[in-house]
Amino acid sequence: MSDDLSYLPTTIVYALFGIFGIVGNGLVLLVIALIDDLHGVTNLFIANQSLIDLCTSVILIANYVIPLPPLPIDRPALASFLCKYWYTRYPFWALITASSLNLVLMTLERFCAVFYPIRFRRQTNSKLLKFIAFLPWAIGFLFQLSSGKV
């Protein structure tokens, strides 16, 4: 952000979104971790969503509230990395993509659980669910690589 005061209201809003996102999603993760009754399939996806959104909130503050560092011209490898991955806000947009995909997977999981309950219970296991929970992370970051931003 610039030192210009015209950015101040936007910066304050971004900071508030980031802080509320960190606190709110941190509490969700804490509650799910501490209460054994919440260790089911649906809550795995909710916890995954909260983790993605927590990371997004941290990156939101790092990218949009804290001023971007100047490019270190004397260190071309670091300058290239910062230019490709930080100045393009690659992590932020990859996490936004992962968040959207995780919401779609949560919806599909609920659909299958409601409309095909017997088959769903029989065919799901923890290994499959962990793989499905990993998919938004992988696809989000890979999709952003392929989108030409990086």
Phi and psi in degrees as GROMACS dihedral restraints (atoms count N, CA, C in turn):
[ dihedral_restraints ]
;  ai    aj    ak    al  type     phi  dphi    fc
    3     4     5     6     1   -85.1    20    10
    4     5     6     7     1   164.7    20    10
    6     7     8     9     1   -77.0    20    10
    7     8     9    10     1    -6.7    20    10
    9    10    11    12     1   -60.5    20    10
   10    11    12    13     1   133.3    20    10
   12    13    14    15     1   -69.6    20    10
   13    14    15    16     1   -14.3    20    10
   15    16    17    18     1   -66.3    20    10
   16    17    18    19     1   -20.3    20    10
   18    19    20    21     1   -85.5    20    10
   19    20    21    22     1    -9.8    20    10
   21    22    23    24     1   -58.6    20    10
   22    23    24    25     1   -48.1    20    10
   24    25    26    27     1   -60.6    20    10
   25    26    27    28     1   -41.6    20    10
   27    28    29    30     1   -64.1    20    10
   28    29    30    31     1   -42.4    20    10
   30    31    32    33     1   -62.6    20    10
   31    32    33    34     1   -40.1    20    10
   33    34    35    36     1   -64.3    20    10
   34    35    36    37     1   -42.9    20    10
   36    37    38    39     1   -62.9    20    10
   37    38    39    40     1   -45.5    20    10
   39    40    41    42     1   -59.9    20    10
   40    41    42    43     1   -41.8    20    10
   42    43    44    45     1   -63.7    20    10
   43    44    45    46     1   -43.1    20    10
   45    46    47    48     1   -64.2    20    10
   46    47    48    49     1   -45.0    20    10
   48    49    50    51     1   -57.8    20    10
   49    50    51    52     1   -44.4    20    10
   51    52    53    54     1   -63.1    20    10
   52    53    54    55     1   -46.1    20    10
   54    55    56    57     1   -65.1    20    10
   55    56    57    58     1   -47.2    20    10
   57    58    59    60     1   -63.0    20    10
   58    59    60    61     1   -37.3    20    10
   60    61    62    63     1   -64.9    20    10
   61    62    63    64     1   -41.6    20    10
   63    64    65    66     1   -66.6    20    10
   64    65    66    67     1   -48.4    20    10
   66    67    68    69     1   -66.3    20    10
   67    68    69    70     1   -49.6    20    10
   69    70    71    72     1   -62.7    20    10
   70    71    72    73     1   -49.1    20    10
   72    73    74    75     1   -70.8    20    10
   73    74    75    76     1   -32.0    20    10
   75    76    77    78     1   -62.5    20    10
   76    77    78    79     1   -41.6    20    10
   78    79    80    81     1   -64.9    20    10
   79    80    81    82     1   -41.7    20    10
   81    82    83    84     1   -59.6    20    10
   82    83    84    85     1   -46.9    20    10
   84    85    86    87     1   -63.0    20    10
   85    86    87    88     1   -40.2    20    10
   87    88    89    90     1   -63.3    20    10
   88    89    90    91     1   -46.2    20    10
   90    91    92    93     1   -63.2    20    10
   91    92    93    94     1   -45.8    20    10
   93    94    95    96     1   -64.0    20    10
   94    95    96    97     1   -38.0    20    10
   96    97    98    99     1   -69.2    20    10
   97    98    99   100     1   -36.1    20    10
   99   100   101   102     1   -86.2    20    10
  100   101   102   103     1   -23.2    20    10
  102   103   104   105     1  -104.9    20    10
  103   104   105   106     1   113.6    20    10
  105   106   107   108     1   -61.8    20    10
  106   107   108   109     1   -31.9    20    10
  108   109   110   111     1   -66.4    20    10
  109   110   111   112     1   -12.8    20    10
  111   112   113   114     1   -99.9    20    10
  112   113   114   115     1    19.9    20    10
  114   115   116   117     1   -98.0    20    10
  115   116   117   118     1    32.5    20    10
  117   118   119   120     1   -88.9    20    10
  118   119   120   121     1  -176.5    20    10
  120   121   122   123     1   -62.3    20    10
  121   122   123   124     1   -51.1    20    10
  123   124   125   126     1   -60.8    20    10
  124   125   126   127     1   -41.5    20    10
  126   127   128   129     1   -70.9    20    10
  127   128   129   130     1   -21.7    20    10
  129   130   131   132     1   -62.7    20    10
  130   131   132   133     1   -44.5    20    10
  132   133   134   135     1   -69.5    20    10
  133   134   135   136     1   -36.2    20    10
  135   136   137   138     1   -66.1    20    10
  136   137   138   139     1   -42.6    20    10
  138   139   140   141     1   -63.9    20    10
  139   140   141   142     1   -40.6    20    10
  141   142   143   144     1   -62.6    20    10
  142   143   144   145     1   -42.2    20    10
  144   145   146   147     1   -62.0    20    10
  145   146   147   148     1   -42.8    20    10
  147   148   149   150     1   -65.2    20    10
  148   149   150   151     1   -38.9    20    10
  150   151   152   153     1   -65.7    20    10
  151   152   153   154     1   -43.7    20    10
  153   154   155   156     1   -61.1    20    10
  154   155   156   157     1   -45.9    20    10
  156   157   158   159     1   -69.4    20    10
  157   158   159   160     1   -32.2    20    10
  159   160   161   162     1   -63.5    20    10
  160   161   162   163     1   -47.3    20    10
  162   163   164   165     1   -62.4    20    10
  163   164   165   166     1   -39.9    20    10
  165   166   167   168     1   -61.3    20    10
  166   167   168   169     1   -40.2    20    10
  168   169   170   171     1   -65.3    20    10
  169   170   171   172     1   -40.2    20    10
  171   172   173   174     1   -64.3    20    10
  172   173   174   175     1   -45.6    20    10
  174   175   176   177     1   -67.3    20    10
  175   176   177   178     1   -33.9    20    10
  177   178   179   180     1   -57.7    20    10
  178   179   180   181     1   -47.1    20    10
  180   181   182   183     1   -65.4    20    10
  181   182   183   184     1   -43.8    20    10
  183   184   185   186     1   -65.8    20    10
  184   185   186   187     1   -34.4    20    10
  186   187   188   189     1   -90.0    20    10
  187   188   189   190     1   -33.9    20    10
  189   190   191   192     1  -114.7    20    10
  190   191   192   193     1   -14.3    20    10
  192   193   194   195     1  -105.8    20    10
  193   194   195   196     1   -49.9    20    10
  195   196   197   198     1   -79.2    20    10
  196   197   198   199     1   131.2    20    10
  198   199   200   201     1   -59.0    20    10
  199   200   201   202     1   141.6    20    10
  201   202   203   204     1   -65.9    20    10
  202   203   204   205     1   140.3    20    10
  204   205   206   207     1   -70.8    20    10
  205   206   207   208     1   151.3    20    10
  207   208   209   210     1   -69.3    20    10
  208   209   210   211     1   151.3    20    10
  210   211   212   213     1   -70.2    20    10
  211   212   213   214     1   127.8    20    10
  213   214   215   216     1   -78.6    20    10
  214   215   216   217     1    96.5    20    10
  216   217   218   219     1   -62.4    20    10
  217   218   219   220     1   -31.0    20    10
  219   220   221   222     1   -75.9    20    10
  220   221   222   223     1    -8.6    20    10
  222   223   224   225     1  -126.2    20    10
  223   224   225   226     1    86.4    20    10
  225   226   227   228     1   -62.6    20    10
  226   227   228   229     1   -33.7    20    10
  228   229   230   231     1   -66.2    20    10
  229   230   231   232     1   -44.8    20    10
  231   232   233   234     1   -66.6    20    10
  232   233   234   235     1   -40.0    20    10
  234   235   236   237     1   -61.8    20    10
  235   236   237   238     1   -42.0    20    10
  237   238   239   240     1   -64.3    20    10
  238   239   240   241     1   -43.6    20    10
  240   241   242   243     1   -61.1    20    10
  241   242   243   244     1   -49.3    20    10
  243   244   245   246     1   -60.9    20    10
  244   245   246   247     1   -40.8    20    10
  246   247   248   249     1   -65.4    20    10
  247   248   249   250     1   -44.5    20    10
  249   250   251   252     1   -76.3    20    10
  250   251   252   253     1   -38.6    20    10
  252   253   254   255     1  -110.3    20    10
  253   254   255   256     1   -27.5    20    10
  255   256   257   258     1  -100.8    20    10
  256   257   258   259     1   -47.1    20    10
  258   259   260   261     1   -68.4    20    10
  259   260   261   262     1   -26.0    20    10
  261   262   263   264     1   -81.1    20    10
  262   263   264   265     1    -7.5    20    10
  264   265   266   267     1    61.7    20    10
  265   266   267   268     1    34.8    20    10
  267   268   269   270     1   -53.0    20    10
  268   269   270   271     1   -49.8    20    10
  270   271   272   273     1   -61.0    20    10
  271   272   273   274     1   -39.0    20    10
  273   274   275   276     1   -62.1    20    10
  274   275   276   277     1   -50.7    20    10
  276   277   278   279     1   -71.2    20    10
  277   278   279   280     1   -31.1    20    10
  279   280   281   282     1   -64.6    20    10
  280   281   282   283     1   -40.4    20    10
  282   283   284   285     1   -70.6    20    10
  283   284   285   286     1   -34.4    20    10
  285   286   287   288     1   -62.8    20    10
  286   287   288   289     1   -43.4    20    10
  288   289   290   291     1   -62.8    20    10
  289   290   291   292     1   -44.4    20    10
  291   292   293   294     1   -61.6    20    10
  292   293   294   295     1   -40.4    20    10
  294   295   296   297     1   -62.2    20    10
  295   296   297   298     1   -45.4    20    10
  297   298   299   300     1   -62.9    20    10
  298   299   300   301     1   -43.9    20    10
  300   301   302   303     1   -65.3    20    10
  301   302   303   304     1   -39.3    20    10
  303   304   305   306     1   -63.3    20    10
  304   305   306   307     1   -37.7    20    10
  306   307   308   309     1   -62.9    20    10
  307   308   309   310     1   -39.2    20    10
  309   310   311   312     1   -64.0    20    10
  310   311   312   313     1   -44.5    20    10
  312   313   314   315     1   -65.3    20    10
  313   314   315   316     1   -36.8    20    10
  315   316   317   318     1   -61.8    20    10
  316   317   318   319     1   -41.5    20    10
  318   319   320   321     1   -64.9    20    10
  319   320   321   322     1   -44.6    20    10
  321   322   323   324     1   -63.5    20    10
  322   323   324   325     1   -39.4    20    10
  324   325   326   327     1   -62.1    20    10
  325   326   327   328     1   -45.0    20    10
  327   328   329   330     1   -65.5    20    10
  328   329   330   331     1   -39.7    20    10
  330   331   332   333     1   -60.2    20    10
  331   332   333   334     1   -48.9    20    10
  333   334   335   336     1   -64.4    20    10
  334   335   336   337     1   -39.2    20    10
  336   337   338   339     1   -66.6    20    10
  337   338   339   340     1   -33.1    20    10
  339   340   341   342     1   -84.2    20    10
  340   341   342   343     1   -44.7    20    10
  342   343   344   345     1   -88.9    20    10
  343   344   345   346     1   -21.4    20    10
  345   346   347   348     1  -133.6    20    10
  346   347   348   349     1    60.0    20    10
  348   349   350   351     1   -63.4    20    10
  349   350   351   352     1   -40.3    20    10
  351   352   353   354     1   -70.0    20    10
  352   353   354   355     1   -50.0    20    10
  354   355   356   357     1   -63.0    20    10
  355   356   357   358     1   -38.7    20    10
  357   358   359   360     1   -62.2    20    10
  358   359   360   361     1   -47.7    20    10
  360   361   362   363     1   -65.3    20    10
  361   362   363   364     1   -36.5    20    10
  363   364   365   366     1   -72.5    20    10
  364   365   366   367     1   -35.8    20    10
  366   367   368   369     1   -96.0    20    10
  367   368   369   370     1    -9.1    20    10
  369   370   371   372     1   -96.4    20    10
  370   371   372   373     1   141.1    20    10
  372   373   374   375     1  -141.4    20    10
  373   374   375   376     1   170.4    20    10
  375   376   377   378     1   -64.9    20    10
  376   377   378   379     1   -34.0    20    10
  378   379   380   381     1   -65.0    20    10
  379   380   381   382     1   -44.1    20    10
  381   382   383   384     1   -64.8    20    10
  382   383   384   385     1   -42.8    20    10
  384   385   386   387     1   -65.5    20    10
  385   386   387   388     1   -38.1    20    10
  387   388   389   390     1   -65.6    20    10
  388   389   390   391     1   -38.5    20    10
  390   391   392   393     1   -64.3    20    10
  391   392   393   394     1   -44.6    20    10
  393   394   395   396     1   -64.0    20    10
  394   395   396   397     1   -37.5    20    10
  396   397   398   399     1   -68.1    20    10
  397   398   399   400     1   -28.3    20    10
  399   400   401   402     1   -76.5    20    10
  400   401   402   403     1   -27.9    20    10
  402   403   404   405     1   -53.7    20    10
  403   404   405   406     1   -47.4    20    10
  405   406   407   408     1   -58.4    20    10
  406   407   408   409     1   -38.0    20    10
  408   409   410   411     1   -62.5    20    10
  409   410   411   412     1   -51.0    20    10
  411   412   413   414     1   -65.1    20    10
  412   413   414   415     1   -48.7    20    10
  414   415   416   417     1   -66.5    20    10
  415   416   417   418     1   -39.4    20    10
  417   418   419   420     1   -58.7    20    10
  418   419   420   421     1   -47.3    20    10
  420   421   422   423     1   -73.7    20    10
  421   422   423   424     1   -37.2    20    10
  423   424   425   426     1   -69.4    20    10
  424   425   426   427     1   -40.2    20    10
  426   427   428   429     1   -61.5    20    10
  427   428   429   430     1   -41.8    20    10
  429   430   431   432     1   -66.9    20    10
  430   431   432   433     1   -31.9    20    10
  432   433   434   435     1   -63.5    20    10
  433   434   435   436     1   -40.7    20    10
  435   436   437   438     1   -80.0    20    10
  436   437   438   439     1   -13.2    20    10
  438   439   440   441     1   -77.6    20    10
  439   440   441   442     1    -5.7    20    10
  441   442   443   444     1    89.9    20    10
  442   443   444   445     1     0.5    20    10
  444   445   446   447     1   -72.9    20    10
  445   446   447   448     1   -28.4    20    10
